[in-house]
Amino acid sequence: MARYMIDCRKVPSESGCTLTIAGTEDEVLDAAAAHAVARHGHEDTADLREMLRGSLEPAEQALA
């Protein structure tokens, strides 16, 4: 099973957030969307999830 990650440091943000989330694609998208709503004031929309999906990286490459 492929693992993916998203790193808040690589997504434009005024807060300087440093959170990194890793897991399956669906897990990361769900957790990242919840984080974006709770901490960054976004709405959980299809556009937000597409932006997050575009920021996903294979976890193995990023951690190597």
URPEKA-V818100 format. One record per residue. RES is the residue in one small letter. D_CENTER is the distance of its C-alpha to the mean C-alpha in Angstrom with 2 decimals. Layout:
res->RES d_center->D_CENTER
res->RES d_center->D_CENTER
This chain:
res->m d_center->18.25
res->a d_center->15.49
res->r d_center->12.61
res->y d_center->9.25
res->m d_center->6.69
res->i d_center->3.85
res->d d_center->6.03
res->c d_center->6.53
res->r d_center->9.94
res->k d_center->9.39
res->v d_center->8.31
res->p d_center->11.64
res->s d_center->12.31
res->e d_center->15.74
res->s d_center->15.01
res->g d_center->14.24
res->c d_center->11.45
res->t d_center->11.09
res->l d_center->8.73
res->t d_center->7.35
res->i d_center->6.32
res->a d_center->8.41
res->g d_center->10.42
res->t d_center->11.45
res->e d_center->9.62
res->d d_center->10.51
res->e d_center->9.74
res->v d_center->6.08
res->l d_center->6.04
res->d d_center->8.51
res->a d_center->7.30
res->a d_center->4.17
res->a d_center->7.07
res->a d_center->9.51
res->h d_center->8.25
res->a d_center->8.24
res->v d_center->11.63
res->a d_center->13.04
res->r d_center->12.41
res->h d_center->12.06
res->g d_center->14.46
res->h d_center->12.79
res->e d_center->14.20
res->d d_center->12.52
res->t d_center->13.90
res->a d_center->13.91
res->d d_center->13.31
res->l d_center->10.08
res->r d_center->8.84
res->e d_center->10.45
res->m d_center->8.91
res->l d_center->5.30
res->r d_center->7.40
res->g d_center->9.08
res->s d_center->6.58
res->l d_center->6.48
res->e d_center->9.27
res->p d_center->11.89
res->a d_center->11.78
res->e d_center->15.53
res->q d_center->15.74
res->a d_center->13.44
res->l d_center->15.37
res->a d_center->18.72
